[in-house]
Amino acid sequence: MRHFLITLACISVLLTSSAFGQTRTTNRKPKAEQSTKSPAKIPTVGLFDGLRKGQIAAKLVQQSEKTGAFFLKNQSTSPLNVQFPETFIGFHVMNQPNTRGAAPSRTPTQQSTRLDPATRAQTTAGSISAGTQRVGARGEPEVVGLFSVSPQQVLKLPVTSVCLEFGRPTPRSNMSYLIVSVEDYTRGNVVLQELIPLFAKAKVDQRSAQTAAWHVANGLSWSKLSRLQPAGFNGLPSRDSFKRKELETAKELVAKATQMAAARKQDPKPSREPSSASSSSRTQR
């Protein structure tokens, strides 16, 4: 069932390092005034829509299960405002060349079958932790997750993440990841679909978010989680198990996500706009 869900997942663009090799990378906050155009006239594109159309390119580097870096490149000849979703999914696949915004030739499930099941790393759920960016004319309200990128510029954005497949190897920086929308990855698990964005909205600590994620995504009981020793330095078990406060925070998150999922069943209208990746997946299957 899991592989069936992942097969339906929309596949976005994951570039090799060479695609960014000749472009200067910066982790400075993008400034709208870098462009000669008025910020209000700079077109805005959603992350998955921009990837599908080849306007932007992206690469996710997971340094660990907790942190990573998102490299975003404007491949067009004009400035772009890129709107990020609240959260996104990183799915570990085999390293393979993939340039110029072309869609990968295989689905995540097909690529993963070429990996030893014991070595395929955990799928991650991440969010950009660079804070809020102001894009627009003076006096406009701040927009969360909106980044202004100059032509051919590469932004390096910090990522905070949690793992979604307990027991699999810890993500490492030399692994390749496909970028997938939360809506597509979590089909069939509405509670998980509601839970993942709450990590960013509630601004909870990473350990509490990880506890909640393993409970919902992998069915780990609260009792087992209370005894579980999370990874510490170099991936070795730390001395401390998940603390009571972290467990209580996780339980609150799960309860809220469950309530939101129940409300959605009563009201079939989606609580969030579906990502453009959803329509992309339907056309590529």
C-alpha positions in Angstrom: 0.0 0.0 0.0 2.9 2.3 0.8 4.5 1.8 -2.5 1.2 2.4 -4.2 0.8 5.8 -2.5 4.3 6.8 -3.4 3.8 5.8 -7.0 1.1 8.4 -7.2 3.3 11.0 -5.7 4.2 13.9 -8.1 7.8 14.0 -9.1 9.4 17.4 -9.2 12.9 18.4 -10.4 16.0 17.3 -8.6 19.2 18.6 -10.1 22.7 17.2 -9.8 25.4 19.4 -8.3 26.8 20.1 -11.8 23.7 22.1 -12.6 24.7 24.6 -10.0 28.4 24.5 -10.5 28.8 27.6 -12.7 26.3 29.7 -10.8 27.2 31.6 -7.7 25.4 30.4 -4.7 24.3 32.8 -2.0 22.5 32.3 1.3 21.8 36.0 1.7 18.2 37.1 2.0 16.9 37.9 -1.5 16.1 41.6 -2.1 13.4 42.7 -4.5 15.4 45.9 -5.2 18.1 43.8 -7.0 15.8 43.9 -10.0 15.2 47.0 -12.1 11.5 46.0 -12.2 9.1 47.1 -9.6 8.6 44.3 -7.0 4.9 44.4 -7.6 5.5 43.6 -11.3 7.7 40.6 -10.7 5.8 37.5 -11.6 5.1 35.0 -8.8 5.3 31.2 -9.4 4.6 28.4 -7.0 7.5 26.0 -6.3 6.0 22.9 -8.0 4.5 24.9 -10.9 7.9 26.6 -11.5 9.7 23.2 -11.4 7.3 21.6 -13.8 7.6 24.5 -16.3 11.4 24.6 -16.0 11.4 28.2 -14.8 13.3 27.2 -11.6 15.5 24.3 -10.5 15.9 22.8 -7.1 18.1 20.4 -5.1 17.5 19.1 -1.6 20.5 18.2 0.5 19.6 16.4 3.7 22.6 16.9 6.1 20.8 14.7 8.7 17.3 13.7 9.7 16.9 17.1 11.4 18.5 19.7 9.0 19.3 20.2 5.4 19.6 22.8 2.7 17.4 23.7 -0.2 19.1 25.1 -3.3 16.8 27.2 -5.5 17.9 28.5 -8.9 16.1 30.9 -11.2 16.7 29.4 -14.7 14.8 32.2 -16.5 16.1 35.5 -17.8 13.8 37.6 -15.6 13.4 38.0 -11.8 10.9 35.7 -10.2 9.0 35.6 -6.9 8.9 31.9 -5.8 6.2 30.9 -3.4 7.1 27.9 -1.2 4.5 25.5 0.2 4.4 25.3 4.0 6.1 21.9 3.9 7.4 19.5 1.3 8.6 15.9 1.1 12.1 14.5 0.2 12.2 10.9 -1.1 15.5 9.1 -1.3 16.3 7.8 -4.8 19.3 6.6 -6.7 21.8 9.3 -7.9 21.2 9.9 -11.5 21.8 12.9 -13.9 18.8 15.1 -14.3 19.3 18.5 -15.9 17.5 21.4 -17.5 14.4 20.9 -15.5 13.5 17.6 -17.2 11.3 15.2 -15.1 13.1 12.1 -13.8 12.6 9.1 -15.9 11.3 6.9 -13.1 8.8 7.3 -10.3 10.1 7.2 -6.7 8.9 3.6 -6.3 10.6 2.5 -9.5 13.9 4.2 -8.5 13.8 2.8 -5.0 13.5 -0.8 -6.2 17.0 -0.4 -7.5 18.2 0.5 -4.0 18.8 -2.1 -1.4 15.7 -1.8 0.9 18.0 -1.8 3.9 20.0 1.1 2.6 17.2 3.4 1.3 17.2 6.3 3.8 14.1 7.7 5.5 11.7 9.9 3.6 11.8 13.4 5.1 9.2 16.1 5.6 10.8 19.6 5.6 10.1 23.2 5.7 12.2 26.3 4.9 13.5 27.7 8.2 14.8 31.0 6.7 11.9 33.0 8.2 9.5 35.4 6.6 10.5 37.4 3.5 9.0 40.7 2.5 8.4 40.9 -1.2 6.5 43.8 -2.7 6.1 47.6 -2.4 6.8 49.4 0.8 4.0 49.0 3.3 2.8 45.6 1.9 2.2 42.8 4.5 4.9 40.2 4.8 4.3 36.9 3.0 5.6 33.7 4.5 7.6 31.5 2.1 7.9 34.0 -0.7 11.4 34.5 -2.1 12.6 36.9 -4.8 15.3 35.4 -7.0 17.3 37.2 -9.7 18.0 35.6 -13.1 20.4 32.6 -12.7 20.8 33.3 -9.0 21.0 30.4 -6.6 19.6 30.7 -3.1 20.7 28.4 -0.3 17.8 28.1 2.2 18.1 26.2 5.5 15.7 23.3 6.0 14.3 21.9 9.2 13.0 18.3 8.8 11.6 15.2 10.4 11.7 11.6 9.2 8.7 9.6 8.2 10.0 6.0 8.0 11.1 4.8 11.3 13.9 2.2 11.2 15.4 3.2 7.9 18.9 4.7 7.6 19.5 8.3 8.6 19.6 10.8 5.6 23.1 11.9 4.5 24.3 14.8 2.4 25.5 12.5 -0.4 22.1 11.1 -1.1 19.7 12.3 -3.8 16.2 13.3 -3.0 13.1 13.9 -5.1 11.0 16.8 -4.0 7.4 15.8 -3.6 4.3 17.6 -2.4 2.8 16.7 1.0 -0.7 16.2 -0.6 0.6 13.7 -3.1 2.8 11.7 -0.7 0.2 11.4 2.1 -2.8 10.3 0.0 -4.8 7.9 2.2 -3.4 9.2 5.4 -5.4 12.4 6.0 -4.2 12.8 9.6 -0.5 12.8 8.4 -1.5 15.3 5.6 -2.8 17.7 8.2 0.0 17.0 10.7 3.0 17.8 8.6 2.1 21.5 7.9 1.4 22.0 11.7 5.1 21.5 12.4 5.8 24.8 10.6 2.7 26.6 11.7 3.0 25.8 15.4 6.8 26.3 15.3 7.4 23.4 17.6 10.8 22.0 18.4 12.2 19.3 16.1 12.1 16.5 18.6 8.4 17.0 19.4 7.6 17.1 15.7 9.6 13.9 15.1 7.7 12.1 17.9 4.4 13.1 16.4 5.5 12.1 12.9 6.6 8.6 13.9 3.4 8.1 15.8 1.2 9.0 12.9 3.3 7.9 9.9 4.7 4.6 11.4 2.3 3.7 14.2 4.8 3.9 17.0 2.9 3.9 20.3 3.4 6.7 22.8 4.7 4.1 25.3 7.4 3.0 22.8 8.3 6.6 21.9 8.7 7.5 25.6 11.4 4.8 25.8 13.0 5.5 22.4 16.4 7.2 22.4 16.6 9.7 19.5 19.8 9.9 17.5 22.5 12.0 19.0 26.0 12.9 17.8 27.1 11.1 14.6 23.8 9.3 14.6 24.5 7.3 17.8 21.8 7.1 20.4 21.7 9.9 22.9 21.5 9.4 26.6 18.2 11.1 26.9 14.9 9.6 25.7 12.1 11.8 24.5 11.2 14.0 27.4 7.7 14.2 28.8 7.2 17.8 27.6 8.1 16.8 24.1 5.7 13.9 24.2 2.9 16.1 25.5 3.6 18.6 22.7 3.5 15.8 20.2 0.2 14.5 21.5 -1.3 17.9 21.2 -0.2 18.2 17.6 -1.6 14.7 16.7 -4.9 15.6 18.5 -5.2 18.8 16.5 -4.4 17.1 13.2 -6.9 14.3 13.9 -9.6 16.9 14.6 -8.7 18.8 11.4 -8.9 15.5 9.4 -12.3 14.7 10.9 -13.6 18.1 9.9 -12.3 17.7 6.4 -14.3 14.4 6.0 -17.5 16.3 7.0 -16.6 19.2 4.6 -15.2 17.7 1.3 -13.7 21.1 0.3 -9.9 21.0 0.7 -8.5 23.1 3.6 -5.6 24.2 1.5 -5.2 24.8 -2.2 -3.8 21.7 -3.9 -0.3 22.1 -5.1 0.3 22.4 -8.8 2.3 19.2 -8.4 -0.9 17.3 -8.1 -2.0 18.2 -11.6 1.5 17.6 -12.9 1.5 14.0 -11.5 -1.7 13.2 -13.3 -0.3 14.3 -16.6 2.9 12.4 -16.2 1.6 9.0 -15.2 
